[in-house]
Amino acid sequence: MNGLNIVVLGAGLMGRLVAWSLSRLGHRVQLHETKASDQHGAAAWVAAAMLAPLAESAITELNVVQMGRYSLQRWPELLAELEHPVFFQQDGTLVVWHRQDASEAQRFSAKLMDTAQRMPELNAPVALNAASLHQLEPTLSDVFQQGLFLPGEGQLDNRQLLNALMQQLQSSHVELHFSSNVSPEQFSHADWVIDCRGMGAHKAWDNLRGVRGEVLRIHAPDVKLSRPVRLIHPRYPLYIAPKQDGVFVIGATEIESDDTSPASVRSSLELLSAAYSVHKGFAEARILEINAQIRPTLPDNLPAIRIHENKYMHINGLYRHGFLIAPAILDAALDLMEGRSDLAHSLGISVLEEAP
Ligand SMILES: Cc1cc2nc3c(=O)[nH]c(=O)nc-3n(C[C@H](O)[C@H](O)[C@H](O)COP(=O)(O)OP(=O)(O)OC[C@H]3O[C@@H](n4cnc5c(N)ncnc54)[C@H](O)[C@@H]3O)c2cc1C
């Protein structure tokens, strides 16, 4: 299969990855994005881009964990093919909690232990005491005397990735159409139409809903953290994802809503207070951005690929796991285009086929 005319809709995370991969396979690819080239409509632009299969197993199904594990191996291979470097690290996740939240932490740890037992191929969580916590993140040991370390978990820089993919699309002569608000039926002449519009595809999925996430980007050069830190809290669970050059992404709220209006004062206060309770160095940080976006989510909170007429493929429902699972979804989608479903089945990716 090569030399096909393929139209990809949506230049967010999946759209860019799919368009790039298909052009490398020798197809003629058009990519349509509803936003202008200097605007950002993708959930992927505001995300923290943590790659944390074990941490996420506290709230998700084992097949997502499986997709995440597969993707953690694939990301370095994919990033190595890009001309522009993308910050990626796999130094684990640190989980901490304040003393009064110990019972919540116990529940969380028990879930992770259960996942590790059911999937022995994952690195098991490691309980930390004051000394071992100090070794990992010295600046946190004043506040926390215990924690949990999840070895092997990762993160990447979402914006560097999106920019690097766009540069790659430009240099590989993918036809780029910005300010192009489109739907799949407009491209019946194409050999394949791949719909990666996230929330923009709500008419193609009866049951797609938005889960709003609010997140801050701050500059805190005095805060030294080497890896993403998660704070367990009954009301304000929080993550702090350190990027390069003293930038941190702090998030995120999880609100059942399609509302894309700016972040609320309440959410911003809660996120910032929780971050300050983890590290007092955030007091002098500078707030670069406060963002709100919606995570495209299906009723079971799991991703799905739907195919009909052997030419329309809809990829959606990546919810809060887009970066965690994108390489798995990408590889499964490319295989499905060639009539192979083994990978999708082995990773538990839901493939919905509709009669023409
Ligand atoms: C606050 C927040 C934090 C997150 N943190 C993480 C994290 O740490 N780890 C993780 O794995 N995931 C995280 N996610 C989830 C991740 O960002 C999403 O799962 C992922 O971006 C979904 O990818 P997508 O390509 O399906 O949709 P998107 O990235 O949203 O892209 C969809 C694109 O389609 C375009 N579009 C819409 N309608 C049309 C149309 N009619 N025509 C053309 N184009 C259209 C949009 O403008 C957009 O560019 C987070 C999300 C949020 C909101």
The ligand as an ORCA input file, in Angstrom:
! r2SCAN-3c Opt
* xyz 0 1
  C      -5.058     19.829     30.887
  C      -4.697     18.559     30.156
  C      -3.612     17.801     30.591
  C      -3.272     16.618     29.929
  N      -2.190     15.919     30.364
  C      -1.865     14.743     29.752
  C      -0.754     13.984     30.211
  O      -0.034     14.365     31.134
  N      -0.475     12.798     29.580
  C      -1.248     12.338     28.538
  O      -0.965     11.258     28.021
  N      -2.302     13.062     28.073
  C      -2.627     14.237     28.662
  N      -3.702     14.963     28.222
  C      -4.558     14.382     27.166
  C      -4.090     14.645     25.746
  O      -3.749     15.996     25.586
  C      -5.213     14.256     24.786
  O      -5.596     12.921     25.041
  C      -4.768     14.358     23.331
  O      -4.346     15.661     23.033
  C      -5.897     13.962     22.384
  O      -5.339     13.993     21.084
  P      -6.243     14.221     19.794
  O      -5.307     14.329     18.642
  O      -7.328     13.190     19.755
  O      -6.999     15.619     20.047
  P      -6.372     17.077     20.110
  O      -4.976     17.032     20.589
  O      -7.350     17.904     20.888
  O      -6.383     17.572     18.583
  C      -7.575     17.742     17.844
  C      -7.308     18.760     16.731
  O      -8.407     18.776     15.811
  C      -8.686     20.129     15.454
  N     -10.067     20.200     14.956
  C     -11.218     20.199     15.685
  N     -12.291     20.288     14.854
  C     -11.828     20.327     13.580
  C     -12.438     20.401     12.298
  N     -13.767     20.424     12.138
  N     -11.644     20.418     11.193
  C     -10.279     20.385     11.327
  N      -9.652     20.314     12.528
  C     -10.409     20.278     13.638
  C      -8.449     20.873     16.757
  O      -8.283     22.275     16.556
  C      -7.165     20.194     17.261
  O      -6.015     20.801     16.718
  C      -4.052     16.167     28.825
  C      -5.111     16.955     28.362
  C      -5.439     18.142     29.019
  C      -6.585     18.972     28.502
*
